[in-house]
Amino acid sequence: MPSFRSYLIEKGIKLSVKRVLRKGILERELDEKRQMLDTVARKLAKLPKNCKVQKLEIEGLYAEWLDSENIAADKVILYLHGGGYALCSANTHRPLAVSIGKAAGVKVLFPEYRLAPEHPFPTAIEDAVSVYRWLLRQGYNPENIIFAGDSAGGGLSIAAALVLRDQNEPLPRALICLSPWVDLTSSGDSYRKNKAVDPYLTVKGVRDAARMYSGHEIPLDHPLVSPVFADLTGIPPLFIQAGNHEILQSDAELLAKKARQAGVEVYLKVWDKMWHVWQISGDRLPEAKKAISDIGNYIKKVFNE
């Protein structure tokens, strides 16, 4: 049974969304929205104790190494943040990435890939692949690298792995997807069934973000835009978490189905009454703590196989 705390947080999200709508924030310019998200994140975000942030530049991109105590120096999580390919940054997602790294006992590399609409498809994929190749040049073994991402970052993890596979390059050990956005055509049943219970995502908002990312010339069912339409044969094992209070639930389920049909090892759990990327709630939410613990245990298991 979901915790009472989850009920309170979900209600709080719904009230916050109503306030945002009343103030007309969604109608503001994209740059202003990005600044507002960063400002709020800097005020609210709390990092675990003994976390170290090392800033660096990789192929012209801002990035951060995120380290905690007692981590394996030779293993890396390459974390790709969500935000509809148009929003968010290290400021908004650093606590989530750090928490996953700490749970797994692994350091995290967090690049800020270029965002749409200034940099539409396939720029984000090019950036993710470029950072991965940089890791290989630093001497990291691909078997000691895992891609992880939430929402758009989950889709980006899959798309980057597909590019690497098609170019016969070494693949990461596994892919971690939290509420992955992998069907930008919005074709799944959950876009209809869950729209009344999703506390903040809307079908219109998701479709607008999809068109912003793909542009006007690339079809939304392009296999690198929407990886559920790709041949997933040969990609690394998949770990997927989603909630049944999010309109993207069917994205996760269809991804798992298509991957299994292609012979990929898949772990999927759909969490009861959880919303989109609830894991970002961290220690405030028991279900977030448990989900992050599950991710950490999976990563430890994969790296020890």
KOLLOTOR-400965 format. One line per 3 residues: number of its first residue (from 1); for each residue x, z, y of C-alpha. Coordinates in steps of 0.1 Angstrom, whole numbers, plus 5000, padded with zeros to 4 digits. Layout:
residues N
NUM	X:Z:Y; ...;
***
This chain:
residues 305
1	5000:5000:5000; 5014:4991:5035; 5025:5021:5056;
4	5005:5036:5084; 5035:5028:5106; 5030:4991:5098;
7	4994:4993:5109; 5004:5008:5143; 5032:4983:5149;
10	5010:4953:5141; 4983:4966:5164; 5010:4971:5191;
13	5022:4935:5186; 4986:4922:5191; 4982:4942:5223;
16	5015:4930:5236; 5005:4894:5229; 4972:4899:5248;
19	4992:4913:5278; 5015:4883:5277; 4985:4859:5277;
22	4969:4878:5306; 5001:4875:5327; 5005:4838:5320;
25	5040:4843:5306; 5035:4815:5281; 5030:4790:5310;
28	5063:4798:5326; 5094:4776:5323; 5114:4778:5291;
31	5146:4791:5308; 5125:4820:5323; 5111:4828:5288;
34	5146:4828:5273; 5158:4852:5301; 5129:4875:5296;
37	5135:4877:5258; 5171:4885:5263; 5164:4911:5289;
40	5139:4929:5267; 5162:4927:5237; 5191:4942:5256;
43	5170:4972:5266; 5154:4978:5232; 5180:4967:5207;
46	5199:4994:5189; 5229:4986:5166; 5238:5008:5136;
49	5266:5033:5142; 5302:5021:5138; 5291:4985:5144;
52	5318:4963:5160; 5310:4931:5179; 5338:4906:5184;
55	5331:4876:5206; 5346:4842:5200; 5341:4805:5205;
58	5338:4781:5176; 5337:4743:5183; 5324:4750:5218;
61	5297:4774:5206; 5294:4811:5215; 5296:4833:5184;
64	5301:4868:5173; 5317:4886:5144; 5295:4916:5134;
67	5314:4942:5114; 5303:4976:5100; 5322:5002:5080;
70	5332:4997:5044; 5327:4959:5044; 5343:4933:5022;
73	5368:4914:5044; 5368:4882:5023; 5330:4877:5022;
76	5307:4864:5050; 5271:4860:5059; 5266:4831:5083;
79	5235:4841:5101; 5212:4815:5119; 5186:4830:5141;
82	5150:4821:5145; 5130:4812:5177; 5114:4779:5170;
85	5148:4761:5176; 5141:4767:5214; 5144:4805:5220;
88	5164:4836:5211; 5201:4844:5208; 5225:4869:5196;
91	5209:4895:5219; 5175:4891:5202; 5187:4890:5166;
94	5220:4909:5165; 5204:4941:5152; 5187:4923:5123;
97	5219:4904:5114; 5240:4936:5116; 5215:4955:5094;
100	5216:4929:5067; 5254:4928:5068; 5256:4966:5066;
103	5231:4967:5037; 5252:4940:5018; 5286:4955:5027;
106	5296:4921:5042; 5306:4910:5077; 5284:4886:5096;
109	5292:4855:5117; 5265:4849:5142; 5268:4815:5161;
112	5244:4806:5189; 5235:4770:5180; 5223:4747:5208;
115	5186:4748:5215; 5158:4723:5219; 5145:4706:5239;
118	5178:4701:5257; 5194:4696:5223; 5168:4684:5198;
121	5171:4675:5161; 5197:4672:5146; 5219:4692:5170;
124	5212:4726:5154; 5221:4713:5120; 5253:4697:5133;
127	5262:4731:5148; 5255:4751:5117; 5275:4727:5095;
130	5304:4727:5120; 5306:4765:5120; 5305:4765:5082;
133	5334:4740:5081; 5353:4762:5106; 5349:4791:5081;
136	5364:4770:5054; 5393:4761:5076; 5399:4798:5082;
139	5405:4802:5044; 5371:4816:5033; 5360:4805:4999;
142	5326:4788:4998; 5317:4811:4969; 5321:4840:4993;
145	5298:4827:5020; 5260:4831:5022; 5237:4814:5047;
148	5210:4836:5060; 5183:4830:5086; 5148:4839:5098;
151	5120:4815:5107; 5137:4784:5122; 5170:4798:5111;
154	5157:4798:5075; 5148:4761:5078; 5182:4755:5094;
157	5200:4772:5065; 5182:4748:5040; 5188:4717:5061;
160	5225:4725:5066; 5229:4730:5028; 5212:4696:5022;
163	5237:4679:5046; 5266:4695:5028; 5253:4686:4994;
166	5247:4649:5004; 5282:4647:5018; 5297:4662:4986;
169	5311:4692:5004; 5314:4727:4988; 5282:4747:4991;
172	5277:4783:5001; 5270:4808:4973; 5233:4814:4982;
175	5206:4810:5009; 5186:4839:5023; 5154:4829:5041;
178	5132:4853:5060; 5097:4839:5068; 5113:4804:5067;
181	5098:4776:5089; 5103:4747:5066; 5071:4726:5070;
184	5069:4715:5106; 5038:4694:5098; 5019:4727:5094;
187	5002:4714:5063; 4999:4746:5043; 4967:4766:5036;
190	4981:4797:5054; 4979:4779:5088; 4941:4781:5083;
193	4937:4812:5062; 4960:4835:5081; 4955:4824:5117;
196	4930:4853:5123; 4954:4880:5110; 4988:4867:5123;
199	4996:4891:5152; 5015:4866:5173; 5021:4832:5159;
202	4995:4805:5167; 4990:4771:5151; 4992:4754:5185;
205	5024:4772:5194; 5041:4763:5161; 5030:4727:5164;
208	5042:4725:5201; 5076:4739:5190; 5078:4715:5161;
211	5074:4685:5184; 5098:4700:5209; 5125:4702:5182;
214	5119:4668:5165; 5113:4648:5197; 5090:4618:5198;
217	5108:4595:5175; 5116:4616:5144; 5086:4622:5121;
220	5078:4659:5113; 5080:4652:5076; 5116:4641:5079;
223	5134:4660:5050; 5159:4676:5074; 5132:4686:5099;
226	5109:4699:5072; 5130:4707:5041; 5099:4711:5019;
229	5098:4673:5019; 5134:4670:5007; 5148:4666:4973;
232	5162:4702:4968; 5181:4694:4937; 5215:4711:4936;
235	5211:4734:4966; 5223:4771:4961; 5201:4799:4948;
238	5173:4809:4972; 5161:4843:4982; 5129:4842:5002;
241	5108:4869:5019; 5074:4862:5037; 5043:4881:5046;
244	5006:4874:5040; 4998:4881:5076; 5017:4852:5089;
247	5006:4815:5092; 5040:4805:5078; 5033:4821:5044;
250	5026:4787:5027; 5060:4774:5041; 5078:4800:5020;
253	5056:4794:4989; 5059:4756:4990; 5097:4759:4995;
256	5099:4782:4964; 5077:4758:4944; 5097:4727:4954;
259	5130:4744:4947; 5120:4756:4913; 5107:4721:4904;
262	5142:4709:4914; 5159:4734:4891; 5170:4758:4918;
265	5171:4795:4911; 5145:4812:4934; 5135:4847:4942;
268	5103:4849:4963; 5084:4880:4974; 5053:4878:4997;
271	5048:4912:5013; 5013:4926:5017; 5000:4928:5053;
274	5035:4919:5067; 5038:4896:5097; 5064:4869:5107;
277	5099:4883:5104; 5088:4920:5102; 5123:4928:5090;
280	5134:4927:5127; 5115:4960:5132; 5144:4977:5115;
283	5144:5015:5110; 5110:5019:5128; 5092:5003:5099;
286	5095:5014:5063; 5087:4979:5050; 5115:4965:5071;
289	5140:4990:5058; 5130:4982:5022; 5131:4944:5028;
292	5166:4947:5043; 5177:4969:5014; 5164:4943:4990;
295	5184:4916:5008; 5215:4937:5007; 5211:4944:4970;
298	5206:4907:4963; 5237:4897:4982; 5258:4923:4964;
301	5245:4910:4930; 5252:4874:4939; 5287:4881:4951;
304	5295:4902:4920; 5283:4876:4895;
***
